[in-house]
Amino acid sequence: MSKSKDLTRSIGELEKLISKNFSVVKNKSSSNLVVNISIENFRFVSGFGRFMAGAIVGNAQLMLKIKITELSSGKVIGESFFDTQSEFSEGVFGATTSRQLEAMAMKITEYINSTSKNT
């Protein structure tokens, strides 16, 4: 997949948001984990585009695959998909990529914490 500037910027933003969430949580058991996040589906929609054109700009889409592996054993302890998409009927108030990234970062952090408690 070729990376657009929007995708590259969004990946960086997602990394920052996840790191920020983890700096608050500081779960000791999560330090023994490797988290792989792959982008399965992505469509960028800016807040400006959503505000100016509403639903005409199309739907923001983000689907991530999360795989959590225990570092010491190499055992996969969790694997899941997280998906979000704005809807045409939401118009100007529909989700933008930045809002989706914030929501995904929270979901990912919660998932990692809940998965790491089970190890």
Rosetta constraint file for C-alpha pairs under 8 A:
AtomPair CA 3 CA 7 HARMONIC 5.93 0.50
AtomPair CA 3 CA 8 HARMONIC 6.26 0.50
AtomPair CA 4 CA 8 HARMONIC 6.22 0.50
AtomPair CA 5 CA 9 HARMONIC 6.00 0.50
AtomPair CA 6 CA 10 HARMONIC 5.96 0.50
AtomPair CA 6 CA 44 HARMONIC 6.58 0.50
AtomPair CA 7 CA 11 HARMONIC 6.11 0.50
AtomPair CA 7 CA 42 HARMONIC 7.66 0.50
AtomPair CA 7 CA 44 HARMONIC 7.38 0.50
AtomPair CA 8 CA 12 HARMONIC 6.41 0.50
AtomPair CA 9 CA 13 HARMONIC 6.20 0.50
AtomPair CA 10 CA 14 HARMONIC 6.07 0.50
AtomPair CA 10 CA 97 HARMONIC 7.85 0.50
AtomPair CA 10 CA 98 HARMONIC 7.75 0.50
AtomPair CA 10 CA 101 HARMONIC 7.53 0.50
AtomPair CA 11 CA 15 HARMONIC 6.25 0.50
AtomPair CA 12 CA 16 HARMONIC 6.29 0.50
AtomPair CA 13 CA 17 HARMONIC 6.17 0.50
AtomPair CA 13 CA 101 HARMONIC 7.45 0.50
AtomPair CA 14 CA 18 HARMONIC 6.15 0.50
AtomPair CA 14 CA 101 HARMONIC 5.76 0.50
AtomPair CA 14 CA 102 HARMONIC 7.38 0.50
AtomPair CA 14 CA 104 HARMONIC 7.96 0.50
AtomPair CA 14 CA 105 HARMONIC 6.36 0.50
AtomPair CA 15 CA 19 HARMONIC 6.12 0.50
AtomPair CA 16 CA 20 HARMONIC 6.06 0.50
AtomPair CA 17 CA 21 HARMONIC 6.23 0.50
AtomPair CA 17 CA 101 HARMONIC 7.87 0.50
AtomPair CA 17 CA 102 HARMONIC 6.70 0.50
AtomPair CA 17 CA 105 HARMONIC 5.84 0.50
AtomPair CA 18 CA 22 HARMONIC 6.23 0.50
AtomPair CA 18 CA 105 HARMONIC 5.03 0.50
AtomPair CA 18 CA 106 HARMONIC 7.26 0.50
AtomPair CA 18 CA 108 HARMONIC 7.46 0.50
AtomPair CA 18 CA 109 HARMONIC 6.53 0.50
AtomPair CA 19 CA 23 HARMONIC 6.15 0.50
AtomPair CA 20 CA 24 HARMONIC 6.78 0.50
AtomPair CA 21 CA 25 HARMONIC 6.53 0.50
AtomPair CA 21 CA 105 HARMONIC 7.52 0.50
AtomPair CA 21 CA 106 HARMONIC 7.12 0.50
AtomPair CA 21 CA 109 HARMONIC 6.67 0.50
AtomPair CA 22 CA 26 HARMONIC 5.73 0.50
AtomPair CA 22 CA 27 HARMONIC 7.79 0.50
AtomPair CA 22 CA 109 HARMONIC 6.86 0.50
AtomPair CA 27 CA 31 HARMONIC 7.38 0.50
AtomPair CA 27 CA 113 HARMONIC 7.13 0.50
AtomPair CA 29 CA 33 HARMONIC 7.67 0.50
AtomPair CA 29 CA 116 HARMONIC 6.03 0.50
AtomPair CA 29 CA 117 HARMONIC 7.14 0.50
AtomPair CA 29 CA 119 HARMONIC 7.86 0.50
AtomPair CA 30 CA 112 HARMONIC 7.31 0.50
AtomPair CA 30 CA 113 HARMONIC 6.97 0.50
AtomPair CA 30 CA 116 HARMONIC 5.69 0.50
AtomPair CA 32 CA 70 HARMONIC 6.14 0.50
AtomPair CA 32 CA 71 HARMONIC 5.45 0.50
AtomPair CA 32 CA 72 HARMONIC 7.10 0.50
AtomPair CA 33 CA 68 HARMONIC 6.54 0.50
AtomPair CA 33 CA 69 HARMONIC 5.65 0.50
AtomPair CA 33 CA 70 HARMONIC 4.71 0.50
AtomPair CA 33 CA 71 HARMONIC 5.20 0.50
AtomPair CA 33 CA 116 HARMONIC 7.79 0.50
AtomPair CA 34 CA 68 HARMONIC 5.72 0.50
AtomPair CA 34 CA 69 HARMONIC 5.12 0.50
AtomPair CA 34 CA 70 HARMONIC 6.31 0.50
AtomPair CA 34 CA 71 HARMONIC 6.02 0.50
AtomPair CA 35 CA 66 HARMONIC 6.99 0.50
AtomPair CA 35 CA 67 HARMONIC 5.81 0.50
AtomPair CA 35 CA 68 HARMONIC 4.63 0.50
AtomPair CA 35 CA 69 HARMONIC 6.49 0.50
AtomPair CA 36 CA 65 HARMONIC 7.99 0.50
AtomPair CA 36 CA 66 HARMONIC 5.82 0.50
AtomPair CA 36 CA 67 HARMONIC 5.17 0.50
AtomPair CA 36 CA 68 HARMONIC 6.46 0.50
AtomPair CA 37 CA 64 HARMONIC 6.52 0.50
AtomPair CA 37 CA 65 HARMONIC 5.65 0.50
AtomPair CA 37 CA 66 HARMONIC 4.74 0.50
AtomPair CA 37 CA 67 HARMONIC 6.57 0.50
AtomPair CA 38 CA 64 HARMONIC 5.63 0.50
AtomPair CA 38 CA 65 HARMONIC 5.20 0.50
AtomPair CA 38 CA 66 HARMONIC 6.72 0.50
AtomPair CA 39 CA 62 HARMONIC 7.54 0.50
AtomPair CA 39 CA 63 HARMONIC 6.07 0.50
AtomPair CA 39 CA 64 HARMONIC 4.66 0.50
AtomPair CA 39 CA 65 HARMONIC 6.45 0.50
AtomPair CA 40 CA 62 HARMONIC 7.70 0.50
AtomPair CA 40 CA 63 HARMONIC 5.32 0.50
AtomPair CA 40 CA 64 HARMONIC 5.53 0.50
AtomPair CA 40 CA 65 HARMONIC 6.69 0.50
AtomPair CA 41 CA 61 HARMONIC 6.74 0.50
AtomPair CA 41 CA 62 HARMONIC 5.47 0.50
AtomPair CA 41 CA 63 HARMONIC 4.87 0.50
AtomPair CA 41 CA 64 HARMONIC 7.17 0.50
AtomPair CA 42 CA 60 HARMONIC 7.61 0.50
AtomPair CA 42 CA 61 HARMONIC 5.16 0.50
AtomPair CA 42 CA 62 HARMONIC 4.64 0.50
AtomPair CA 42 CA 63 HARMONIC 6.56 0.50
AtomPair CA 43 CA 59 HARMONIC 7.34 0.50
AtomPair CA 43 CA 60 HARMONIC 5.25 0.50
AtomPair CA 43 CA 61 HARMONIC 4.81 0.50
AtomPair CA 43 CA 62 HARMONIC 6.62 0.50
AtomPair CA 43 CA 97 HARMONIC 7.81 0.50
AtomPair CA 44 CA 60 HARMONIC 5.53 0.50
AtomPair CA 44 CA 61 HARMONIC 6.94 0.50
AtomPair CA 44 CA 96 HARMONIC 7.56 0.50
AtomPair CA 44 CA 97 HARMONIC 5.64 0.50
AtomPair CA 45 CA 49 HARMONIC 6.61 0.50
AtomPair CA 45 CA 50 HARMONIC 6.85 0.50
AtomPair CA 45 CA 57 HARMONIC 7.14 0.50
AtomPair CA 45 CA 58 HARMONIC 7.46 0.50
AtomPair CA 45 CA 59 HARMONIC 7.06 0.50
AtomPair CA 45 CA 60 HARMONIC 5.13 0.50
AtomPair CA 45 CA 96 HARMONIC 5.30 0.50
AtomPair CA 45 CA 97 HARMONIC 5.48 0.50
AtomPair CA 46 CA 50 HARMONIC 6.21 0.50
AtomPair CA 46 CA 96 HARMONIC 5.72 0.50
AtomPair CA 46 CA 97 HARMONIC 6.32 0.50
AtomPair CA 46 CA 98 HARMONIC 7.41 0.50
AtomPair CA 47 CA 51 HARMONIC 6.02 0.50
AtomPair CA 47 CA 96 HARMONIC 5.73 0.50
AtomPair CA 47 CA 97 HARMONIC 7.85 0.50
AtomPair CA 47 CA 98 HARMONIC 7.72 0.50
AtomPair CA 48 CA 52 HARMONIC 6.05 0.50
AtomPair CA 49 CA 53 HARMONIC 5.82 0.50
AtomPair CA 49 CA 54 HARMONIC 7.17 0.50
AtomPair CA 49 CA 57 HARMONIC 6.43 0.50
AtomPair CA 50 CA 54 HARMONIC 4.59 0.50
AtomPair CA 50 CA 55 HARMONIC 6.77 0.50
AtomPair CA 50 CA 57 HARMONIC 6.41 0.50
AtomPair CA 50 CA 91 HARMONIC 7.61 0.50
AtomPair CA 50 CA 92 HARMONIC 5.44 0.50
AtomPair CA 50 CA 93 HARMONIC 7.62 0.50
AtomPair CA 50 CA 94 HARMONIC 7.28 0.50
AtomPair CA 50 CA 96 HARMONIC 7.08 0.50
AtomPair CA 51 CA 92 HARMONIC 5.28 0.50
AtomPair CA 51 CA 93 HARMONIC 7.83 0.50
AtomPair CA 52 CA 92 HARMONIC 7.79 0.50
AtomPair CA 53 CA 57 HARMONIC 6.01 0.50
AtomPair CA 53 CA 92 HARMONIC 7.31 0.50
AtomPair CA 54 CA 91 HARMONIC 4.63 0.50
AtomPair CA 54 CA 92 HARMONIC 4.10 0.50
AtomPair CA 54 CA 93 HARMONIC 7.59 0.50
AtomPair CA 54 CA 94 HARMONIC 7.72 0.50
AtomPair CA 55 CA 59 HARMONIC 7.21 0.50
AtomPair CA 55 CA 87 HARMONIC 7.80 0.50
AtomPair CA 55 CA 88 HARMONIC 5.15 0.50
AtomPair CA 55 CA 89 HARMONIC 7.22 0.50
AtomPair CA 55 CA 90 HARMONIC 7.05 0.50
AtomPair CA 55 CA 91 HARMONIC 4.41 0.50
AtomPair CA 55 CA 92 HARMONIC 6.39 0.50
AtomPair CA 55 CA 94 HARMONIC 7.43 0.50
AtomPair CA 56 CA 88 HARMONIC 7.93 0.50
AtomPair CA 56 CA 91 HARMONIC 7.97 0.50
AtomPair CA 58 CA 88 HARMONIC 7.11 0.50
AtomPair CA 59 CA 85 HARMONIC 6.38 0.50
AtomPair CA 59 CA 86 HARMONIC 5.03 0.50
AtomPair CA 59 CA 87 HARMONIC 6.08 0.50
AtomPair CA 59 CA 88 HARMONIC 6.74 0.50
AtomPair CA 59 CA 95 HARMONIC 7.98 0.50
AtomPair CA 60 CA 85 HARMONIC 5.57 0.50
AtomPair CA 60 CA 86 HARMONIC 5.40 0.50
AtomPair CA 60 CA 95 HARMONIC 6.59 0.50
AtomPair CA 60 CA 96 HARMONIC 5.72 0.50
AtomPair CA 60 CA 97 HARMONIC 5.81 0.50
AtomPair CA 61 CA 83 HARMONIC 7.78 0.50
AtomPair CA 61 CA 84 HARMONIC 5.95 0.50
AtomPair CA 61 CA 85 HARMONIC 4.46 0.50
AtomPair CA 61 CA 86 HARMONIC 6.76 0.50
AtomPair CA 61 CA 97 HARMONIC 7.34 0.50
AtomPair CA 62 CA 83 HARMONIC 5.81 0.50
AtomPair CA 62 CA 84 HARMONIC 5.44 0.50
AtomPair CA 62 CA 85 HARMONIC 6.44 0.50
AtomPair CA 62 CA 97 HARMONIC 7.72 0.50
AtomPair CA 62 CA 100 HARMONIC 7.22 0.50
AtomPair CA 63 CA 81 HARMONIC 6.96 0.50
AtomPair CA 63 CA 82 HARMONIC 5.61 0.50
AtomPair CA 63 CA 83 HARMONIC 4.22 0.50
AtomPair CA 63 CA 84 HARMONIC 6.38 0.50
AtomPair CA 64 CA 81 HARMONIC 5.62 0.50
AtomPair CA 64 CA 82 HARMONIC 5.21 0.50
AtomPair CA 64 CA 83 HARMONIC 6.39 0.50
AtomPair CA 65 CA 79 HARMONIC 7.39 0.50
AtomPair CA 65 CA 80 HARMONIC 5.83 0.50
AtomPair CA 65 CA 81 HARMONIC 4.46 0.50
AtomPair CA 65 CA 82 HARMONIC 6.46 0.50
AtomPair CA 66 CA 78 HARMONIC 7.83 0.50
AtomPair CA 66 CA 79 HARMONIC 5.52 0.50
AtomPair CA 66 CA 80 HARMONIC 5.27 0.50
AtomPair CA 66 CA 81 HARMONIC 6.13 0.50
AtomPair CA 66 CA 82 HARMONIC 7.77 0.50
AtomPair CA 66 CA 108 HARMONIC 7.81 0.50
AtomPair CA 67 CA 76 HARMONIC 7.17 0.50
AtomPair CA 67 CA 77 HARMONIC 7.97 0.50
AtomPair CA 67 CA 78 HARMONIC 5.83 0.50
AtomPair CA 67 CA 79 HARMONIC 4.39 0.50
AtomPair CA 67 CA 80 HARMONIC 6.67 0.50
AtomPair CA 68 CA 76 HARMONIC 5.86 0.50
AtomPair CA 68 CA 77 HARMONIC 5.77 0.50
AtomPair CA 68 CA 78 HARMONIC 5.01 0.50
AtomPair CA 68 CA 79 HARMONIC 6.22 0.50
AtomPair CA 68 CA 112 HARMONIC 7.48 0.50
AtomPair CA 69 CA 74 HARMONIC 5.88 0.50
AtomPair CA 69 CA 75 HARMONIC 5.52 0.50
AtomPair CA 69 CA 76 HARMONIC 4.27 0.50
AtomPair CA 69 CA 77 HARMONIC 5.61 0.50
AtomPair CA 69 CA 78 HARMONIC 7.08 0.50
AtomPair CA 70 CA 74 HARMONIC 5.27 0.50
AtomPair CA 70 CA 75 HARMONIC 5.38 0.50
AtomPair CA 70 CA 76 HARMONIC 6.34 0.50
AtomPair CA 70 CA 77 HARMONIC 6.61 0.50
AtomPair CA 71 CA 75 HARMONIC 7.70 0.50
AtomPair CA 77 CA 115 HARMONIC 7.15 0.50
AtomPair CA 77 CA 119 HARMONIC 7.78 0.50
AtomPair CA 78 CA 115 HARMONIC 6.44 0.50
AtomPair CA 82 CA 104 HARMONIC 7.37 0.50
AtomPair CA 82 CA 107 HARMONIC 7.99 0.50
AtomPair CA 84 CA 100 HARMONIC 6.91 0.50
AtomPair CA 85 CA 95 HARMONIC 7.38 0.50
AtomPair CA 86 CA 90 HARMONIC 7.24 0.50
AtomPair CA 86 CA 94 HARMONIC 5.49 0.50
AtomPair CA 86 CA 95 HARMONIC 5.06 0.50
AtomPair CA 86 CA 96 HARMONIC 7.40 0.50
AtomPair CA 87 CA 91 HARMONIC 7.68 0.50
AtomPair CA 87 CA 94 HARMONIC 6.46 0.50
AtomPair CA 87 CA 95 HARMONIC 7.94 0.50
AtomPair CA 88 CA 94 HARMONIC 7.55 0.50
AtomPair CA 89 CA 94 HARMONIC 7.90 0.50
AtomPair CA 90 CA 94 HARMONIC 4.52 0.50
AtomPair CA 90 CA 95 HARMONIC 7.99 0.50
AtomPair CA 95 CA 99 HARMONIC 6.11 0.50
AtomPair CA 95 CA 100 HARMONIC 6.57 0.50
AtomPair CA 96 CA 100 HARMONIC 6.29 0.50
AtomPair CA 97 CA 101 HARMONIC 6.11 0.50
AtomPair CA 98 CA 102 HARMONIC 6.41 0.50
AtomPair CA 99 CA 103 HARMONIC 6.31 0.50
AtomPair CA 100 CA 104 HARMONIC 6.01 0.50
AtomPair CA 101 CA 105 HARMONIC 6.05 0.50
AtomPair CA 102 CA 106 HARMONIC 6.49 0.50
AtomPair CA 103 CA 107 HARMONIC 6.32 0.50
AtomPair CA 104 CA 108 HARMONIC 5.96 0.50
AtomPair CA 105 CA 109 HARMONIC 6.11 0.50
AtomPair CA 106 CA 110 HARMONIC 6.15 0.50
AtomPair CA 107 CA 111 HARMONIC 6.01 0.50
AtomPair CA 108 CA 112 HARMONIC 6.10 0.50
AtomPair CA 109 CA 113 HARMONIC 6.16 0.50
AtomPair CA 110 CA 114 HARMONIC 6.06 0.50
AtomPair CA 111 CA 115 HARMONIC 5.96 0.50
AtomPair CA 112 CA 116 HARMONIC 5.91 0.50
AtomPair CA 113 CA 117 HARMONIC 6.26 0.50
AtomPair CA 114 CA 118 HARMONIC 6.92 0.50
AtomPair CA 115 CA 119 HARMONIC 7.19 0.50
